[in-house]
Amino acid sequence: MASKFKIGDAMNTYNVALLTLKSRQYNVWLEPGENEDETGYWHANRDDAEFIAFDPLRLLGLVAMWEQRGNNWERMQNEGDIYDELLTNTYGND
């Protein structure tokens, strides 16, 4: 069955990611890279939380993860390792 909606990671989503962060009341800015070939680091902060990423989509992802899980965002021992499971299911144990 075909998806009715599909979106992928591409530069045309970056501005929408930044607009989403701004609509959630985050301050957003770009810290320039050390040379012309590097874009730099994207930052967002609100209250006492700050997030840093290589691109706006990753930045939004970190914020969404923190909004869902809070300061204790890391995987708990009783939670599965979905990342490893998907890699194993796709590529095997080799």
TADARA-V943832 format. One record per residue. SS is DSSP state (H for helix, E for strand, L for the rest). BURIAL is b if it has 9 or more other ideal C-beta (glycine too) atoms within 8 Angstrom, else e. D_CENTER is the distance of its C-alpha to the mean C-alpha in Angstrom with 2 decimals. Layout:
SS/BURIAL/D_CENTER, SS/BURIAL/D_CENTER
This chain:
L/e/28.16, L/e/26.10, L/e/22.94, L/e/23.78, L/e/20.41, L/e/18.03, L/e/15.06, L/e/13.31, L/e/10.86, L/e/13.21, H/e/13.96, H/e/15.58, H/b/12.37, H/b/11.24, H/e/13.89, H/e/13.22, H/b/9.60, H/b/11.49, H/e/14.30, H/b/12.40, H/b/11.31, H/b/14.95, H/e/16.35, L/b/14.85, L/e/16.81, L/b/14.32, E/e/15.81, E/b/13.85, E/e/15.27, E/e/15.25, E/e/17.01, E/e/19.01, L/b/19.21, L/e/22.46, L/e/23.92, L/e/23.93, L/e/22.04, L/e/18.83, L/e/16.68, E/e/15.60, E/b/12.71, E/b/10.84, E/b/11.41, E/b/11.33, E/b/13.84, E/e/15.94, L/e/18.86, L/e/18.51, E/e/14.73, E/e/12.96, E/b/9.44, E/e/9.34, E/b/7.36, L/e/9.18, L/b/8.20, H/b/7.47, H/b/5.21, H/b/2.72, H/b/4.41, H/b/4.67, H/b/2.45, H/b/4.18, H/b/6.85, H/e/7.37, H/b/7.77, H/b/10.02, H/e/11.78, H/e/12.65, H/e/13.71, L/e/14.61, L/e/15.56, L/e/16.51, L/e/13.07, L/e/14.26, L/e/15.89, L/e/19.48, L/e/22.42, L/e/23.41, L/e/20.17, L/e/20.08, L/e/18.20, H/e/16.82, H/e/15.12, H/e/18.58, H/b/20.42, H/e/18.81, H/e/19.51, H/b/23.01, H/e/23.65, H/e/22.72, H/e/24.33, L/e/26.67, L/e/27.58, L/e/28.98
